[in-house]
Amino acid sequence: MTESEFLKQAEATLDQIEASLEDLADTSELDVECTRSGNVLEIEFIDNGTKIIVNSQAPMQELWVAAKSGGFHFKAAGTQWVNTRDGAELFAALSEMVSQQGGVDVVLQDAH
């Protein structure tokens, strides 16, 4: 994958995560605020002040996630992002992290 292809896919993924979380904040008990600065998406949980950070790392062609449960690296595999350690899919893993930190069971959907 070229760097421009990676950046396009990473940008679309960050947009999808942000849109999904904003929809959940409007339609569920989840109280989050998303802030975007370039290739960094910051997800703040209003009730407890914790955060999840998702950012793209172009040199490695990975998306990195930092959450209370740890740090994770996801590499593109077709239209999905998979954890470089355990093969978990990004949206499934983020659903667990957001549910844990937000105290509300949520499922984030990949639009692809």
C-alpha positions as CSV (number, residue, x, y, z in Angstrom):
1,M,0.0,0.0,0.0
2,T,1.4,3.4,-0.9
3,E,1.6,6.1,1.8
4,S,-1.2,8.1,0.1
5,E,-3.5,5.0,0.0
6,F,-2.7,4.4,3.7
7,L,-3.5,8.0,4.6
8,K,-6.8,7.9,2.7
9,Q,-7.8,4.6,4.4
10,A,-6.7,5.8,7.9
11,E,-8.6,9.1,7.5
12,A,-11.8,7.3,6.4
13,T,-11.4,5.0,9.4
14,L,-10.9,7.9,11.9
15,D,-13.9,9.6,10.3
16,Q,-16.0,6.5,10.8
17,I,-15.0,6.0,14.4
18,E,-15.8,9.6,15.2
19,A,-19.2,9.5,13.4
20,S,-20.1,6.3,15.1
21,L,-19.3,7.6,18.6
22,E,-21.2,10.9,18.0
23,D,-24.2,8.9,16.9
24,L,-24.0,6.7,20.0
25,A,-23.6,9.8,22.2
26,D,-26.9,11.1,20.7
27,T,-28.8,7.8,20.9
28,S,-27.5,6.0,24.0
29,E,-26.3,6.6,27.5
30,L,-22.7,6.8,26.3
31,D,-21.4,10.3,27.3
32,V,-18.3,10.9,25.1
33,E,-16.8,13.9,23.4
34,C,-14.6,13.4,20.3
35,T,-11.8,15.9,19.4
36,R,-9.9,15.6,16.1
37,S,-6.6,17.2,15.4
38,G,-5.1,16.0,12.1
39,N,-4.4,12.3,12.4
40,V,-5.3,12.1,16.1
41,L,-8.8,11.3,17.4
42,E,-9.2,11.9,21.1
43,I,-12.3,10.2,22.7
44,E,-13.0,11.6,26.2
45,F,-15.5,9.9,28.6
46,I,-17.2,12.8,30.3
47,D,-18.4,10.8,33.4
48,N,-14.9,9.6,34.5
49,G,-12.5,11.8,32.6
50,T,-10.7,8.9,30.9
51,K,-9.6,9.0,27.3
52,I,-9.0,6.7,24.3
53,I,-6.6,8.1,21.7
54,V,-6.6,6.7,18.1
55,N,-4.0,8.0,15.7
56,S,-2.4,7.0,12.4
57,Q,1.3,6.2,12.1
58,A,2.1,6.6,8.4
59,P,5.7,5.4,8.7
60,M,4.5,2.1,10.1
61,Q,1.2,2.1,8.1
62,E,-0.6,1.4,11.4
63,L,-3.4,2.8,13.5
64,W,-2.4,3.0,17.2
65,V,-4.9,3.0,20.0
66,A,-4.1,4.0,23.6
67,A,-6.8,3.1,26.2
68,K,-7.0,2.2,29.9
69,S,-6.6,-1.4,28.9
70,G,-3.3,-0.8,27.1
71,G,-1.7,0.2,23.8
72,F,-2.6,-1.5,20.6
73,H,-1.3,-1.4,17.0
74,F,-3.6,-2.2,14.0
75,K,-2.4,-2.9,10.5
76,A,-4.5,-2.7,7.3
77,A,-5.7,-6.1,6.0
78,G,-7.9,-5.4,3.0
79,T,-10.6,-3.1,4.2
80,Q,-10.2,-4.0,7.9
81,W,-7.6,-3.1,10.5
82,V,-6.3,-6.0,12.6
83,N,-4.3,-6.0,15.8
84,T,-0.7,-6.9,15.2
85,R,-0.6,-9.1,18.3
86,D,-3.8,-11.0,18.5
87,G,-5.6,-10.4,15.1
88,A,-8.6,-8.7,16.7
89,E,-10.5,-6.4,14.3
90,L,-10.3,-2.6,15.2
91,F,-14.0,-1.9,15.5
92,A,-14.6,-5.0,17.6
93,A,-11.7,-4.1,19.9
94,L,-12.7,-0.4,20.1
95,S,-16.3,-1.5,21.0
96,E,-14.9,-3.4,24.0
97,M,-12.6,-0.6,25.1
98,V,-15.4,2.1,24.8
99,S,-17.9,-0.2,26.6
100,Q,-15.4,-0.8,29.4
101,Q,-14.4,2.9,29.8
102,G,-17.8,4.3,29.1
103,G,-19.8,1.9,31.3
104,V,-22.3,1.3,28.5
105,D,-22.4,-1.6,26.2
106,V,-21.8,-0.3,22.6
107,V,-21.0,-1.8,19.3
108,L,-19.1,0.2,16.8
109,Q,-19.8,-0.7,13.2
110,D,-17.3,-0.5,10.3
111,A,-19.1,1.0,7.3
112,H,-17.0,-1.1,4.9
